[in-house]
Amino acid sequence: MNVALFGGTFDPIHRGHVALARAAQEHFALARVDFITANIPPHKQRQPTTAFVHRYAMVVLATMNEKQFVPSLLEAPAEFAASSTDPGASINSTPSYTINTVRRAKQSLGKRDRLFFVIGIDAFLDIAKWREPEALLCECEFVVASRPGFSLNDVTRALPKSMQASVTVIRERLPKRRARGTVIHLLDGVYQNISSTAIRDAAAQGRALSRWLDPAVARYIQKLHLYKPGARSKAGREARPRNE
């Protein structure tokens, strides 16, 4: 089967995230999309973020009506994973580097399963700065969600120089047979101009959130006053260690 990992801070998860996952699921015949709520990324350790338990709860709410979407605890903090009954929970008290997350995920897959990693173009442009980028790009097929103004050449130029001549970059198409070597798929037409920062600002001001969020997520934020001034947890440091 085809399985995808979709990681992010999800602070909060919004309609743009879900739309991207749906597009990837349709284009690449994904049997499952694992939403991985990130825990501790080196590049965001100084930024206050909402506690993991709330970000994960919002992912659960946003995906509960989608059969193929699965909330994942692969990058859960130690205290959260230790109390979980989820057999896929991973105990992490150190930064959860993407290369390690992907390798852990592959341990539960069969030899004939096909693993994809879904990511936006803005984050992908820093791929050469991530931990073990060459190894990571060989572990799975990347699905890069583009946005207006970006092209296949931009994806190629973002790669580590040692791989720029050997990686196959294609648009959306899913060949029946896997291409040899490293493959990156550029997914067009799914970009939505939604900002998590703008959502948090709107919530802090008590404004309506329904245009950006699943209703259940909006109600969760409003009921717990998550983004009111001083409400965000500095202990729940943000999420995905992609670039170190």
N, C-alpha and C positions, 0 to 999 in steps of 0.2 A: 504494500500500500504506500501511498504518498502521504508524508507527514511534514508539517511545517512548524517551525518555532517562530514566535513573534514576541520579542522582548521589548520592554519599555518601562519607563518610570510610572506611567499611567497615573498622573497626578493632576487631574483625574483622567480616566479613560473616556474618550469622547466618540462622537459619530464618525469622525475621520478614521480613527483606529479600526472601528468595526467595518467600515466600508472597504478599507484596504484589505482586511482579512477575508471579507466576502469575495472581493475581486480575485485575490490569490487562490482562494478555494475553488472558484469557478474555472479560472484559466489553467490551473495545474492539477485539477482532479484530486484535490486533497481530501483524504479520508478524515483528517484531523488537523486542527490548528491549535497548538498549545500556546496560550497567552502567558508569558513568563514575567511576572511582576519583579522588577529588578530590586536588589537590596542595596549594595554598596559599590558605586562606581568610583574609581580613583579621580575622575575628572569632575565629580560633583560633590566631593566630600565636604567642601566648605559651604555648600548651599543647604539651607534648611529645607526639609521636605516632610510631607505628611507621613505619619507612621505607617510602616509596612502593612499592618493589619487592616487599616482603612483603605489603602490603595488596592490591596488584594480583594477586600470585600466589594469594592466598586467594580473590579473586573468580573467577579462572580455575578453580580447583578446585571452587568452589561451583556454578558454572554449566556445567561441562563436559558434563553429561548432559542439558542442556536445549537443544534445537535452536534455539529462538527467542531464547535469551539470549546476548548477545555482549559479552565484556569489551572495554572501550574505552580507548584511550590519548589521548583528546581533551584531557585535563588533565595529561598526564604531564610530569614535570620535564624540563628540557633534556637532561641527561646520559642519561636513560632513553630518551626519544623519539629522540634522535640515533642511538642504537645499535640501534633497533628496525627490523624489516623490515615492520612494519605500515604500510600506506600511509595509514591514518587517524590516525597518531600526530601529535600537536601538540606543538611545542616551547615550553614555558612555563617561565620563570624568575621570572615575576611572578604575582600573584594571578590565578586563572582565574575571572573574573566570569561568572556564569551567562549573562548576556546575550550575552557573546562566545562561550561554548561552544555555545549554541543556534544562533547565527548560523553558526558554523563547521559544525555538524552539518547545517544546511539546505543548505549548498553541495553536499552529496553526494546530495541528494534531488531527485526530479523535481517538476514543477509540480503534478502531481495527487496527490502523496504527502501524507499527513496526519501532522503531528508532534504528539506528546503529551509532557508532562513530568510524571513521577510523583514525588509528594512526600507526606510525612506532614503531618497537620494542625498539629502542633506547630511544624514549620519554616515552614509556610505563614503562620502568624500574624504572622510578621515580614516578609512580602513587601513591605510599603510601605517598608521600610528598605533594600531591595536596590538594587543599581546599576540605574538606568533601569527601575523597576518597570512603568511604563505601557507602555513599548516591549516589555519582556519578555513581559508578559501578552498582547500582541497578536501575538507571534511564533509562539506555539503554544498548544494547548489544555492546560490543567493538569488533571491527575487527582490530587485531594487525598484521601488515605486518612484517613478519619475514625476516631474512637475514641469510646467511650461518654462522653456528656456534651456532645458538640459537635453543631452543627446547621448548616443552610444559612445562617442568619443570622450565625453566627460567621465563616464564610468571607467573606460580604459585608462585614462590619465590618472585616476584616483588609485589605481592598483600599485602595489610595490613594483618598482622598476624591474625587478628580476622576473616579474610575471606578465608584464605588459604585452609581450610578443607571443605568449603561449595560451592566454585565457580566451575562451570563446564567449563573446557577448552577443546575445540574441534578443529580439523583441517578442516577449509574451509567449512565443511558440514553445510547445512542449513536445519534442520529438518522441516517437514511440520507443526509440532506442536511445540510451544515454550517449551523449557525445563523449569522446575520449578526452580525458584531462579535466581541467577546471572549467565550469560553465556558470555564467551569470545571465539571468533573464531580466530584461528591462520591461517593467509593467507600466504602460501609459494609461492615461484617462481616468485615474482614480483619485487624483489630488484634490483635497478639500482644504481651503484656507481657514483652518481652525487652530487656534492657539490655546494651549493649556494655561499659559500665563494670563491671557484675556479672560478665560473662564474663571480662574481663581480671583482675578480682580472684580469680575462681575458678582461672584458669590460674596466677596467681602463687602460689597456695596448693597447687598440684598436684592440684586436684580434677578430677573427670570433667567433660567438656564436651559429651558427646554429646546431652544434652537440648536444647542450644541451637544446635549446629553440625552441618553436614555432616561425616560421619566423616573425609573427606579433609582438611578444614580443621582439624579437631581434631588429627589426626595431625601436620599441618604445624606447628601451634603448639607441640605437645608436643615434637616432634623438634628444633625450633630454639630452644626455651625462650623464645619471643617475649615473654611477659609476666612473666617472672621479674624481680624487683627489679633495676633498672639496665639492663635489656635493651632498653628502648624507645629508639629513636633520636630525639634532639632535633633532628637535622638534617632528618629527614623530617617537617617540619611539616605539620599536618593540612590537611584537604582541600577543602572546597568553599566558595568565596567567594560566599555567597548574599546577604549582607546589606549590602554596601557597594559 
